[in-house]
Amino acid sequence: MSNQVIHRVQYVYEQLKQAEESKKSIAPLTELYPDLTIDEAYQVQLQMIGEKVQAGQKIVGKKIGLTSVAMQQLLGVDQPDYGHLLDTMEVSNQGTITLNDLFQPKVEGEIAFILNKDLTGPNVTVEDVLAATAYIAPALEIVDSRITDWKITLADTVADNASSGLFVIGDDRYALSDIDLRSIEMNLFKNGELVNTGYGSDVLGHPAECVAWLANKLSEYNVVLKAGEVILSGALSAAVVAEKGDRFTAGFSHIGKVEVSFK
């Protein structure tokens, strides 16, 4: 890595860290550094996560973003991205989130995979993912961005831990037997009103395909998906803005529901 790249990665990292500490969003990183590459953005993410782990936080899983064709087209990319989930990001089912702790949160309904075997790329298949899954559960991801007004490119969101904020896992756990993940229907309600509907097939054709992609992508950075980790496999519909007083419920056919409120 050249000195120029090292400097760029460090500067971007410091910008994001300052935004997080001050709770003040910043201009797009790619306006400061138009030539910031995706690989450099992942280096920023890994540096930030590494520092948090050193400070005592624990990696409990990963999240996959940009799994829908619509979102990929919006950012002009042809592949998903990923971020890390830390123990400090988990919110209890039916819990309440304080908006002051976040920047500009949005809520997505997703299928969570909980692994009972390691998955090591680069040749992981859908069948491998299904064999390594202990169970699935309904989930909500609260995505958030330190970039003002969500004016992000792929490099911006990757550096910002794939716009990860918080996540909620439903209380019920379901084995994969007799469940066609592609046909699972998700209905997202905001304050009791249906605002979005999606299906398992909306994320790369199959939620397990997303997890396979992640395991294979992570192999480029010598990272393994570990037994016990939670994998958020991608939003089944568009993200919905969260405001004070809102309550979100995602109901999934076959696998129950999950809920969170904001204050």
TORGUZA-116288 format. One record per residue: residue in one letter; x, y, z of N, C-alpha, C in turn. Coordinates in steps of 0.02 Angstrom, whole numbers, m for minus. Layout:
N
+---------+--------+--------+--------+--------+--------+--------+--------+--------+--------+
! residuo !    n_x !    n_y !    n_z !   ca_x !   ca_y !   ca_z !    c_x !    c_y !    c_z !
+---------+--------+--------+--------+--------+--------+--------+--------+--------+--------+
!       a !      X !      Y !      Z !      X !      Y !      Z !      X !      Y !      Z !
...
+---------+--------+--------+--------+--------+--------+--------+--------+--------+--------+
***
This chain:
263
+---------+--------+--------+--------+--------+--------+--------+--------+--------+--------+
! residuo !    n_x !    n_y !    n_z !   ca_x !   ca_y !   ca_z !    c_x !    c_y !    c_z !
+---------+--------+--------+--------+--------+--------+--------+--------+--------+--------+
!       m !     42 !    m59 !      0 !      0 !      0 !      0 !     45 !     63 !      0 !
!       s !     34 !    108 !    m47 !     76 !    167 !    m53 !     62 !    216 !      4 !
!       n !    110 !    262 !     14 !    100 !    313 !     66 !     39 !    355 !     53 !
!       q !     25 !    368 !    m11 !    m34 !    408 !    m29 !    m98 !    372 !     m9 !
!       v !   m101 !    307 !    m22 !   m160 !    268 !     m4 !   m167 !    265 !     72 !
!       i !   m111 !    253 !    107 !   m112 !    250 !    180 !   m139 !    316 !    209 !
!       h !   m116 !    371 !    182 !   m139 !    436 !    205 !   m214 !    445 !    192 !
!       r !   m236 !    425 !    134 !   m306 !    432 !    115 !   m351 !    391 !    162 !
!       v !   m332 !    328 !    172 !   m370 !    284 !    216 !   m373 !    313 !    287 !
!       q !   m317 !    336 !    312 !   m315 !    364 !    380 !   m358 !    426 !    385 !
!       y !   m356 !    469 !    335 !   m394 !    531 !    338 !   m469 !    517 !    337 !
!       v !   m489 !    471 !    293 !   m560 !    453 !    290 !   m583 !    422 !    356 !
!       y !   m542 !    379 !    383 !   m558 !    348 !    448 !   m567 !    402 !    502 !
!       e !   m522 !    451 !    504 !   m527 !    504 !    554 !   m589 !    547 !    545 !
!       q !   m609 !    559 !    483 !   m669 !    597 !    469 !   m731 !    560 !    497 !
!       l !   m735 !    496 !    484 !   m792 !    457 !    508 !   m792 !    451 !    585 !
!       k !   m734 !    443 !    614 !   m729 !    438 !    686 !   m751 !    503 !    719 !
!       q !   m730 !    558 !    691 !   m749 !    623 !    719 !   m825 !    634 !    713 !
!       a !   m853 !    613 !    657 !   m926 !    619 !    648 !   m963 !    578 !    700 !
!       e !   m939 !    518 !    712 !   m971 !    475 !    762 !   m967 !    504 !    832 !
!       e !   m910 !    530 !    849 !   m900 !    557 !    917 !   m938 !    622 !    928 !
!       s !   m943 !    664 !    876 !   m976 !    729 !    883 !  m1050 !    725 !    868 !
!       k !  m1072 !    668 !    838 !  m1141 !    660 !    815 !  m1160 !    714 !    763 !
!       k !  m1110 !    733 !    723 !  m1123 !    781 !    668 !  m1104 !    748 !    603 !
!       s !  m1152 !    743 !    556 !  m1138 !    710 !    493 !  m1089 !    751 !    451 !
!       i !  m1060 !    718 !    402 !  m1007 !    750 !    362 !  m1024 !    745 !    288 !
!       a !   m988 !    783 !    248 !   m998 !    781 !    175 !   m975 !    714 !    149 !
!       p !  m1000 !    694 !     90 !   m978 !    630 !     62 !   m903 !    624 !     59 !
!       l !   m878 !    566 !     80 !   m806 !    554 !     79 !   m778 !    558 !      9 !
!       t !   m819 !    537 !    m39 !   m796 !    536 !   m108 !   m795 !    606 !   m140 !
!       e !   m820 !    656 !   m104 !   m810 !    725 !   m126 !   m740 !    748 !   m106 !
!       l !   m719 !    725 !    m48 !   m651 !    741 !    m24 !   m599 !    702 !    m64 !
!       y !   m614 !    638 !    m76 !   m568 !    594 !   m113 !   m607 !    558 !   m168 !
!       p !   m616 !    589 !   m226 !   m654 !    557 !   m280 !   m624 !    491 !   m303 !
!       d !   m560 !    481 !   m291 !   m528 !    419 !   m313 !   m524 !    366 !   m257 !
!       l !   m563 !    375 !   m204 !   m565 !    324 !   m150 !   m593 !    259 !   m179 !
!       t !   m553 !    206 !   m175 !   m574 !    142 !   m204 !   m615 !    101 !   m154 !
!       i !   m649 !     51 !   m179 !   m689 !      8 !   m136 !   m644 !    m30 !    m88 !
!       d !   m587 !    m53 !   m113 !   m541 !    m89 !    m69 !   m516 !    m44 !    m13 !
!       e !   m501 !     19 !    m29 !   m479 !     66 !     23 !   m536 !     78 !     73 !
!       a !   m597 !     83 !     47 !   m654 !     93 !     92 !   m662 !     35 !    141 !
!       y !   m650 !    m27 !    118 !   m653 !    m84 !    163 !   m596 !    m80 !    214 !
!       q !   m538 !    m54 !    194 !   m483 !    m46 !    242 !   m503 !      3 !    297 !
!       v !   m538 !     56 !    278 !   m564 !    104 !    328 !   m611 !     69 !    376 !
!       q !   m658 !     30 !    348 !   m706 !     m6 !    389 !   m671 !    m53 !    438 !
!       l !   m623 !    m91 !    413 !   m588 !   m140 !    455 !   m548 !   m105 !    510 !
!       q !   m519 !    m47 !    494 !   m482 !    m10 !    544 !   m529 !     14 !    600 !
!       m !   m587 !     38 !    581 !   m635 !     63 !    630 !   m661 !      6 !    674 !
!       i !   m678 !    m51 !    643 !   m702 !   m108 !    681 !   m647 !   m134 !    726 !
!       g !   m586 !   m137 !    700 !   m530 !   m162 !    740 !   m519 !   m120 !    803 !
!       e !   m527 !    m55 !    796 !   m518 !    m11 !    854 !   m573 !    m23 !    906 !
!       k !   m634 !    m34 !    883 !   m690 !    m46 !    929 !   m682 !   m113 !    965 !
!       v !   m657 !   m162 !    929 !   m645 !   m227 !    961 !   m590 !   m220 !   1014 !
!       q !   m539 !   m183 !    999 !   m486 !   m171 !   1048 !   m512 !   m137 !   1111 !
!       a !   m565 !    m96 !   1101 !   m594 !    m59 !   1157 !   m643 !   m102 !   1197 !
!       g !   m654 !   m165 !   1175 !   m696 !   m210 !   1213 !   m761 !   m232 !   1181 !
!       q !   m779 !   m202 !   1123 !   m839 !   m224 !   1089 !   m825 !   m291 !   1053 !
!       k !   m878 !   m327 !   1039 !   m870 !   m394 !   1008 !   m906 !   m397 !    942 !
!       i !   m874 !   m428 !    893 !   m907 !   m441 !    829 !   m955 !   m500 !    838 !
!       v !  m1019 !   m489 !    824 !  m1068 !   m543 !    832 !  m1098 !   m565 !    766 !
!       g !  m1078 !   m532 !    711 !  m1104 !   m552 !    646 !  m1086 !   m503 !    592 !
!       k !  m1122 !   m510 !    536 !  m1111 !   m467 !    477 !  m1179 !   m448 !    448 !
!       k !  m1179 !   m393 !    411 !  m1240 !   m375 !    374 !  m1221 !   m367 !    300 !
!       i !  m1270 !   m383 !    258 !  m1260 !   m378 !    186 !  m1305 !   m323 !    161 !
!       g !  m1278 !   m278 !    121 !  m1317 !   m224 !     93 !  m1317 !   m225 !     17 !
!       l !  m1360 !   m185 !    m13 !  m1364 !   m177 !    m86 !  m1376 !   m245 !   m120 !
!       t !  m1422 !   m283 !    m93 !  m1437 !   m348 !   m122 !  m1491 !   m346 !   m175 !
!       s !  m1527 !   m290 !   m179 !  m1580 !   m285 !   m229 !  m1554 !   m250 !   m292 !
!       v !  m1582 !   m268 !   m348 !  m1562 !   m237 !   m412 !  m1575 !   m162 !   m410 !
!       a !  m1631 !   m142 !   m380 !  m1649 !    m71 !   m377 !  m1596 !    m31 !   m340 !
!       m !  m1573 !    m56 !   m282 !  m1523 !    m19 !   m244 !  m1456 !    m20 !   m279 !
!       q !  m1439 !    m74 !   m313 !  m1376 !    m76 !   m350 !  m1377 !    m26 !   m407 !
!       q !  m1433 !    m21 !   m441 !  m1439 !     27 !   m496 !  m1436 !     98 !   m470 !
!       l !  m1465 !    110 !   m411 !  m1466 !    176 !   m382 !  m1395 !    202 !   m369 !
!       l !  m1351 !    157 !   m347 !  m1282 !    176 !   m333 !  m1234 !    159 !   m390 !
!       g !  m1262 !    132 !   m444 !  m1220 !    117 !   m502 !  m1169 !     62 !   m490 !
!       v !  m1189 !     10 !   m454 !  m1143 !    m46 !   m440 !  m1176 !   m111 !   m462 !
!       d !  m1135 !   m163 !   m465 !  m1160 !   m228 !   m487 !  m1150 !   m283 !   m435 !
!       q !  m1139 !   m263 !   m372 !  m1128 !   m312 !   m319 !  m1150 !   m284 !   m252 !
!       p !  m1165 !   m327 !   m203 !  m1182 !   m303 !   m136 !  m1121 !   m276 !    m99 !
!       d !  m1132 !   m255 !    m37 !  m1076 !   m238 !      7 !  m1090 !   m270 !     75 !
!       y !  m1044 !   m261 !    122 !  m1054 !   m290 !    188 !  m1027 !   m245 !    242 !
!       g !  m1052 !   m257 !    303 !  m1027 !   m222 !    362 !  m1026 !   m270 !    421 !
!       h !   m998 !   m247 !    476 !   m992 !   m288 !    536 !  m1046 !   m270 !    586 !
!       l !  m1071 !   m321 !    622 !  m1118 !   m311 !    677 !  m1081 !   m320 !    743 !
!       l !  m1088 !   m272 !    788 !  m1056 !   m275 !    853 !  m1109 !   m287 !    907 !
!       d !  m1088 !   m313 !    964 !  m1136 !   m327 !   1017 !  m1172 !   m264 !   1041 !
!       t !  m1140 !   m207 !   1034 !  m1170 !   m143 !   1056 !  m1224 !   m120 !   1008 !
!       m !  m1232 !   m152 !    951 !  m1282 !   m132 !    902 !  m1349 !   m168 !    911 !
!       e !  m1350 !   m221 !    951 !  m1411 !   m261 !    956 !  m1461 !   m229 !   1004 !
!       v !  m1523 !   m227 !    982 !  m1579 !   m201 !   1021 !  m1628 !   m259 !   1032 !
!       s !  m1655 !   m264 !   1092 !  m1702 !   m318 !   1107 !  m1766 !   m312 !   1066 !
!       n !  m1795 !   m368 !   1049 !  m1860 !   m368 !   1015 !  m1911 !   m330 !   1057 !
!       q !  m1949 !   m288 !   1026 !  m1998 !   m243 !   1058 !  m1964 !   m191 !   1102 !
!       g !  m1900 !   m180 !   1090 !  m1864 !   m129 !   1128 !  m1877 !    m59 !   1100 !
!       t !  m1846 !     m9 !   1132 !  m1854 !     61 !   1111 !  m1786 !     92 !   1099 !
!       i !  m1780 !    127 !   1043 !  m1718 !    159 !   1022 !  m1723 !    234 !   1032 !
!       t !  m1672 !    265 !   1059 !  m1670 !    337 !   1067 !  m1641 !    369 !   1004 !
!       l !  m1681 !    411 !    972 !  m1659 !    441 !    909 !  m1597 !    484 !    916 !
!       n !  m1587 !    513 !    975 !  m1529 !    556 !    985 !  m1464 !    518 !    978 !
!       d !  m1467 !    452 !    983 !  m1406 !    411 !    978 !  m1387 !    398 !    905 !
!       l !  m1430 !    418 !    859 !  m1419 !    403 !    788 !  m1416 !    467 !    746 !
!       f !  m1403 !    458 !    681 !  m1398 !    515 !    636 !  m1463 !    525 !    597 !
!       q !  m1477 !    479 !    551 !  m1535 !    484 !    507 !  m1559 !    413 !    491 !
!       p !  m1587 !    380 !    542 !  m1602 !    308 !    536 !  m1659 !    291 !    489 !
!       k !  m1653 !    232 !    459 !  m1706 !    203 !    419 !  m1713 !    129 !    438 !
!       v !  m1772 !    101 !    428 !  m1785 !     33 !    451 !  m1798 !    m13 !    391 !
!       e !  m1769 !    m74 !    395 !  m1777 !   m125 !    343 !  m1796 !   m191 !    376 !
!       g !  m1837 !   m230 !    341 !  m1853 !   m298 !    363 !  m1809 !   m348 !    328 !
!       e !  m1780 !   m396 !    365 !  m1732 !   m443 !    337 !  m1740 !   m512 !    369 !
!       i !  m1712 !   m562 !    336 !  m1707 !   m629 !    364 !  m1637 !   m638 !    393 !
!       a !  m1633 !   m656 !    457 !  m1569 !   m667 !    490 !  m1551 !   m741 !    490 !
!       f !  m1489 !   m756 !    473 !  m1462 !   m824 !    476 !  m1417 !   m827 !    538 !
!       i !  m1425 !   m879 !    578 !  m1379 !   m891 !    634 !  m1342 !   m956 !    619 !
!       l !  m1276 !   m952 !    615 !  m1236 !  m1008 !    591 !  m1216 !  m1055 !    648 !
!       n !  m1210 !  m1120 !    631 !  m1182 !  m1168 !    678 !  m1117 !  m1200 !    652 !
!       k !  m1095 !  m1176 !    594 !  m1030 !  m1198 !    566 !   m997 !  m1137 !    534 !
!       d !   m931 !  m1139 !    531 !   m894 !  m1087 !    495 !   m907 !  m1092 !    421 !
!       l !   m906 !  m1035 !    387 !   m909 !  m1033 !    314 !   m848 !   m995 !    289 !
!       t !   m806 !  m1031 !    251 !   m744 !  m1003 !    227 !   m744 !  m1002 !    151 !
!       g !   m740 !   m942 !    122 !   m736 !   m936 !     49 !   m668 !   m958 !     23 !
!       p !   m660 !   m959 !    m44 !   m700 !   m924 !    m94 !   m752 !   m965 !   m131 !
!       n !   m764 !  m1027 !   m113 !   m808 !  m1069 !   m155 !   m871 !  m1092 !   m118 !
!       v !   m896 !  m1049 !    m74 !   m957 !  m1066 !    m36 !  m1018 !  m1062 !    m82 !
!       t !  m1062 !  m1112 !    m76 !  m1123 !  m1115 !   m116 !  m1185 !  m1105 !    m72 !
!       v !  m1243 !  m1098 !   m104 !  m1306 !  m1094 !    m67 !  m1315 !  m1155 !    m23 !
!       e !  m1299 !  m1213 !    m51 !  m1306 !  m1276 !    m13 !  m1261 !  m1275 !     49 !
!       d !  m1201 !  m1247 !     42 !  m1156 !  m1242 !    100 !  m1187 !  m1198 !    154 !
!       v !  m1217 !  m1143 !    132 !  m1248 !  m1096 !    180 !  m1304 !  m1131 !    218 !
!       l !  m1348 !  m1166 !    182 !  m1404 !  m1199 !    213 !  m1380 !  m1252 !    262 !
!       a !  m1327 !  m1287 !    245 !  m1300 !  m1339 !    289 !  m1268 !  m1310 !    352 !
!       a !  m1245 !  m1247 !    347 !  m1210 !  m1216 !    403 !  m1256 !  m1172 !    445 !
!       t !  m1321 !  m1172 !    430 !  m1368 !  m1128 !    465 !  m1403 !  m1166 !    520 !
!       a !  m1396 !  m1142 !    582 !  m1431 !  m1173 !    639 !  m1505 !  m1157 !    634 !
!       y !  m1521 !  m1094 !    620 !  m1590 !  m1073 !    613 !  m1593 !  m1003 !    583 !
!       i !  m1653 !   m984 !    563 !  m1664 !   m916 !    539 !  m1714 !   m882 !    586 !
!       a !  m1717 !   m816 !    581 !  m1761 !   m777 !    624 !  m1780 !   m712 !    589 !
!       p !  m1838 !   m685 !    605 !  m1856 !   m619 !    578 !  m1812 !   m565 !    607 !
!       a !  m1796 !   m514 !    568 !  m1751 !   m462 !    592 !  m1769 !   m394 !    563 !
!       l !  m1752 !   m343 !    601 !  m1754 !   m274 !    577 !  m1683 !   m247 !    579 !
!       e !  m1663 !   m214 !    526 !  m1600 !   m177 !    528 !  m1616 !   m103 !    527 !
!       i !  m1584 !    m66 !    573 !  m1590 !      6 !    573 !  m1526 !     32 !    541 !
!       v !  m1532 !     49 !    477 !  m1473 !     75 !    442 !  m1466 !    149 !    459 !
!       d !  m1405 !    173 !    458 !  m1391 !    243 !    476 !  m1329 !    265 !    437 !
!       s !  m1322 !    330 !    428 !  m1266 !    355 !    389 !  m1237 !    417 !    421 !
!       r !  m1171 !    419 !    425 !  m1137 !    478 !    450 !  m1126 !    528 !    393 !
!       i !  m1149 !    510 !    334 !  m1144 !    555 !    276 !  m1208 !    595 !    270 !
!       t !  m1202 !    661 !    266 !  m1260 !    705 !    266 !  m1309 !    687 !    211 !
!       d !  m1374 !    682 !    231 !  m1430 !    672 !    184 !  m1424 !    608 !    142 !
!       w !  m1386 !    559 !    168 !  m1379 !    495 !    133 !  m1351 !    504 !     61 !
!       k !  m1310 !    554 !     51 !  m1282 !    565 !    m16 !  m1220 !    521 !    m25 !
!       i !  m1233 !    456 !    m32 !  m1179 !    408 !    m30 !  m1167 !    376 !    m98 !
!       t !  m1104 !    359 !   m109 !  m1084 !    313 !   m162 !  m1067 !    247 !   m128 !
!       l !  m1049 !    197 !   m167 !  m1031 !    133 !   m137 !   m971 !    140 !    m90 !
!       a !   m921 !    179 !   m110 !   m863 !    187 !    m67 !   m881 !    221 !     m1 !
!       d !   m927 !    269 !     m4 !   m948 !    303 !     58 !   m980 !    254 !    107 !
!       t !  m1027 !    214 !     82 !  m1062 !    169 !    128 !  m1017 !    113 !    153 !
!       v !   m973 !     88 !    111 !   m927 !     35 !    132 !   m882 !     60 !    188 !
!       a !   m853 !    119 !    180 !   m809 !    147 !    231 !   m847 !    157 !    296 !
!       d !   m911 !    174 !    291 !   m954 !    188 !    348 !   m987 !    124 !    374 !
!       n !   m950 !     70 !    372 !   m973 !      4 !    395 !  m1039 !    m16 !    362 !
!       a !  m1044 !     m3 !    297 !  m1104 !    m20 !    258 !  m1167 !     12 !    287 !
!       s !  m1158 !     73 !    313 !  m1214 !    111 !    341 !  m1250 !     72 !    396 !
!       s !  m1212 !     36 !    436 !  m1241 !     m3 !    491 !  m1258 !     43 !    549 !
!       g !  m1315 !     29 !    581 !  m1334 !     66 !    640 !  m1347 !     18 !    697 !
!       l !  m1407 !    m11 !    697 !  m1428 !    m58 !    749 !  m1464 !   m116 !    716 !
!       f !  m1479 !   m168 !    755 !  m1519 !   m223 !    728 !  m1560 !   m256 !    783 !
!       v !  m1615 !   m286 !    763 !  m1661 !   m319 !    810 !  m1677 !   m388 !    782 !
!       i !  m1671 !   m439 !    824 !  m1687 !   m508 !    804 !  m1751 !   m529 !    841 !
!       g !  m1798 !   m560 !    804 !  m1860 !   m584 !    834 !  m1846 !   m639 !    885 !
!       d !  m1895 !   m651 !    927 !  m1887 !   m701 !    981 !  m1890 !   m773 !    956 !
!       d !  m1925 !   m784 !    901 !  m1934 !   m852 !    876 !  m1877 !   m873 !    830 !
!       r !  m1860 !   m937 !    833 !  m1807 !   m965 !    791 !  m1837 !  m1023 !    750 !
!       y !  m1816 !  m1029 !    688 !  m1847 !  m1078 !    644 !  m1793 !  m1118 !    607 !
!       a !  m1800 !  m1184 !    608 !  m1756 !  m1227 !    567 !  m1775 !  m1217 !    494 !
!       l !  m1728 !  m1233 !    450 !  m1739 !  m1222 !    379 !  m1782 !  m1275 !    346 !
!       s !  m1793 !  m1330 !    380 !  m1831 !  m1385 !    350 !  m1901 !  m1361 !    330 !
!       d !  m1920 !  m1379 !    270 !  m1987 !  m1365 !    244 !  m2003 !  m1291 !    234 !
!       i !  m1953 !  m1248 !    236 !  m1964 !  m1176 !    222 !  m1928 !  m1158 !    158 !
!       d !  m1965 !  m1133 !    109 !  m1935 !  m1107 !     48 !  m1920 !  m1033 !     60 !
!       l !  m1857 !  m1018 !     71 !  m1838 !   m950 !     89 !  m1857 !   m900 !     36 !
!       r !  m1858 !   m921 !    m26 !  m1874 !   m875 !    m81 !  m1946 !   m851 !    m77 !
!       s !  m1991 !   m892 !    m50 !  m2062 !   m875 !    m49 !  m2084 !   m840 !     15 !
!       i !  m2039 !   m831 !     63 !  m2058 !   m796 !    124 !  m2080 !   m725 !    106 !
!       e !  m2138 !   m705 !    131 !  m2164 !   m637 !    120 !  m2153 !   m596 !    183 !
!       m !  m2128 !   m535 !    173 !  m2117 !   m489 !    229 !  m2162 !   m428 !    220 !
!       n !  m2200 !   m412 !    271 !  m2241 !   m351 !    272 !  m2215 !   m305 !    327 !
!       l !  m2196 !   m245 !    308 !  m2168 !   m196 !    355 !  m2221 !   m144 !    372 !
!       f !  m2236 !   m138 !    437 !  m2286 !    m91 !    461 !  m2253 !    m35 !    500 !
!       k !  m2275 !     26 !    487 !  m2254 !     85 !    524 !  m2315 !    113 !    560 !
!       n !  m2314 !    111 !    626 !  m2371 !    134 !    666 !  m2436 !    100 !    645 !
!       g !  m2431 !     36 !    630 !  m2490 !     m4 !    613 !  m2511 !     m1 !    540 !
!       e !  m2477 !     41 !    501 !  m2495 !     48 !    430 !  m2444 !     11 !    386 !
!       l !  m2469 !    m30 !    340 !  m2424 !    m66 !    295 !  m2389 !    m17 !    249 !
!       v !  m2322 !    m18 !    250 !  m2283 !     29 !    209 !  m2241 !     m6 !    156 !
!       n !  m2226 !    m70 !    166 !  m2183 !   m106 !    118 !  m2197 !   m181 !    120 !
!       t !  m2189 !   m212 !     63 !  m2193 !   m285 !     58 !  m2135 !   m311 !     17 !
!       g !  m2106 !   m366 !     36 !  m2051 !   m396 !     m2 !  m2051 !   m471 !      7 !
!       y !  m2010 !   m504 !    m33 !  m2006 !   m577 !    m33 !  m1932 !   m599 !    m29 !
!       g !  m1922 !   m659 !     m5 !  m1854 !   m685 !     m2 !  m1819 !   m685 !    m69 !
!       s !  m1856 !   m694 !   m121 !  m1827 !   m695 !   m189 !  m1802 !   m626 !   m211 !
!       d !  m1818 !   m574 !   m173 !  m1798 !   m506 !   m193 !  m1725 !   m492 !   m180 !
!       v !  m1691 !   m535 !   m142 !  m1620 !   m524 !   m127 !  m1578 !   m576 !   m163 !
!       l !  m1550 !   m556 !   m219 !  m1508 !   m600 !   m261 !  m1543 !   m665 !   m280 !
!       g !  m1610 !   m665 !   m279 !  m1648 !   m724 !   m297 !  m1659 !   m773 !   m240 !
!       h !  m1617 !   m769 !   m188 !  m1622 !   m816 !   m131 !  m1580 !   m787 !    m74 !
!       p !  m1608 !   m781 !    m13 !  m1569 !   m753 !     42 !  m1503 !   m789 !     55 !
!       a !  m1502 !   m855 !     47 !  m1440 !   m892 !     58 !  m1387 !   m876 !      6 !
!       e !  m1409 !   m854 !    m52 !  m1361 !   m832 !   m104 !  m1322 !   m771 !    m79 !
!       c !  m1357 !   m728 !    m41 !  m1323 !   m669 !    m13 !  m1269 !   m690 !     38 !
!       v !  m1286 !   m739 !     79 !  m1237 !   m762 !    129 !  m1178 !   m795 !     95 !
!       a !  m1191 !   m833 !     42 !  m1136 !   m864 !      5 !  m1092 !   m811 !    m26 !
!       w !  m1123 !   m759 !    m55 !  m1083 !   m704 !    m83 !  m1038 !   m674 !    m30 !
!       l !  m1067 !   m663 !     30 !  m1029 !   m632 !     84 !   m969 !   m675 !    104 !
!       a !   m980 !   m739 !    114 !   m925 !   m784 !    133 !   m869 !   m782 !     81 !
!       n !   m888 !   m780 !     18 !   m838 !   m779 !    m35 !   m803 !   m711 !    m40 !
!       k !   m840 !   m658 !    m30 !   m810 !   m591 !    m31 !   m761 !   m583 !     27 !
!       l !   m780 !   m607 !     85 !   m738 !   m599 !    144 !   m672 !   m636 !    138 !
!       s !   m671 !   m688 !     96 !   m609 !   m726 !     87 !   m554 !   m682 !     58 !
!       e !   m573 !   m628 !     23 !   m523 !   m581 !     m4 !   m486 !   m545 !     52 !
!       y !   m516 !   m542 !    111 !   m486 !   m507 !    168 !   m468 !   m555 !    223 !
!       n !   m466 !   m621 !    206 !   m449 !   m673 !    254 !   m495 !   m673 !    316 !
!       v !   m559 !   m659 !    303 !   m609 !   m658 !    356 !   m656 !   m717 !    345 !
!       v !   m674 !   m752 !    399 !   m717 !   m811 !    397 !   m783 !   m795 !    432 !
!       l !   m839 !   m819 !    405 !   m902 !   m816 !    441 !   m901 !   m871 !    493 !
!       k !   m909 !   m855 !    556 !   m898 !   m902 !    610 !   m963 !   m930 !    638 !
!       a !   m959 !   m991 !    662 !  m1016 !  m1022 !    696 !  m1038 !   m976 !    753 !
!       g !  m1104 !   m967 !    759 !  m1132 !   m924 !    811 !  m1146 !   m853 !    787 !
!       e !  m1118 !   m834 !    730 !  m1130 !   m766 !    705 !  m1200 !   m758 !    676 !
!       v !  m1224 !   m696 !    682 !  m1287 !   m676 !    651 !  m1271 !   m644 !    584 !
!       i !  m1305 !   m666 !    531 !  m1295 !   m637 !    465 !  m1361 !   m607 !    441 !
!       l !  m1363 !   m541 !    434 !  m1422 !   m508 !    405 !  m1416 !   m511 !    330 !
!       s !  m1463 !   m546 !    298 !  m1453 !   m565 !    228 !  m1476 !   m514 !    176 !
!       g !  m1500 !   m456 !    199 !  m1518 !   m404 !    151 !  m1590 !   m383 !    155 !
!       a !  m1603 !   m319 !    143 !  m1671 !   m292 !    149 !  m1717 !   m320 !     96 !
!       l !  m1776 !   m341 !    118 !  m1825 !   m369 !     72 !  m1867 !   m315 !     38 !
!       s !  m1859 !   m253 !     61 !  m1894 !   m197 !     28 !  m1856 !   m133 !     46 !
!       a !  m1881 !    m77 !     21 !  m1848 !    m13 !     32 !  m1846 !      6 !    106 !
!       a !  m1794 !     43 !    125 !  m1788 !     67 !    194 !  m1838 !    124 !    205 !
!       v !  m1865 !    128 !    267 !  m1915 !    178 !    285 !  m1888 !    222 !    340 !
!       v !  m1894 !    287 !    332 !  m1868 !    336 !    381 !  m1902 !    326 !    448 !
!       a !  m1862 !    328 !    501 !  m1887 !    322 !    570 !  m1886 !    391 !    604 !
!       e !  m1942 !    408 !    638 !  m1947 !    471 !    674 !  m1971 !    457 !    745 !
!       k !  m1966 !    509 !    787 !  m1984 !    501 !    857 !  m2058 !    480 !    862 !
!       g !  m2070 !    429 !    904 !  m2137 !    404 !    914 !  m2157 !    347 !    868 !
!       d !  m2116 !    331 !    819 !  m2133 !    278 !    771 !  m2124 !    209 !    802 !
!       r !  m2167 !    163 !    780 !  m2160 !     92 !    796 !  m2160 !     52 !    732 !
!       f !  m2111 !     10 !    724 !  m2105 !    m31 !    664 !  m2114 !   m105 !    682 !
!       t !  m2154 !   m139 !    641 !  m2163 !   m211 !    648 !  m2153 !   m243 !    580 !
!       a !  m2112 !   m294 !    577 !  m2104 !   m334 !    516 !  m2132 !   m403 !    529 !
!       g !  m2182 !   m421 !    489 !  m2212 !   m487 !    494 !  m2191 !   m530 !    435 !
!       f !  m2167 !   m590 !    449 !  m2142 !   m635 !    397 !  m2185 !   m698 !    395 !
!       s !  m2205 !   m718 !    336 !  m2240 !   m782 !    330 !  m2192 !   m838 !    352 !
!       h !  m2217 !   m885 !    391 !  m2180 !   m944 !    414 !  m2134 !   m931 !    473 !
!       i !  m2109 !   m869 !    483 !  m2057 !   m860 !    535 !  m2073 !   m804 !    585 !
!       g !  m2135 !   m782 !    589 !  m2155 !   m737 !    642 !  m2140 !   m664 !    629 !
!       k !  m2133 !   m625 !    683 !  m2125 !   m553 !    676 !  m2074 !   m525 !    725 !
!       v !  m2055 !   m462 !    713 !  m2007 !   m427 !    754 !  m2027 !   m354 !    756 !
!       e !  m2013 !   m321 !    812 !  m2040 !   m253 !    822 !  m1990 !   m209 !    859 !
!       v !  m1992 !   m143 !    844 !  m1951 !    m95 !    881 !  m1985 !    m27 !    878 !
!       s !  m1972 !     14 !    929 !  m2001 !     81 !    933 !  m1945 !    133 !    939 !
!       f !  m1963 !    195 !    925 !  m1915 !    251 !    929 !  m1942 !    306 !    974 !
!       k !  m1897 !    336 !   1012 !  m1917 !    392 !   1055 !  m1867 !    449 !   1049 !
+---------+--------+--------+--------+--------+--------+--------+--------+--------+--------+
***
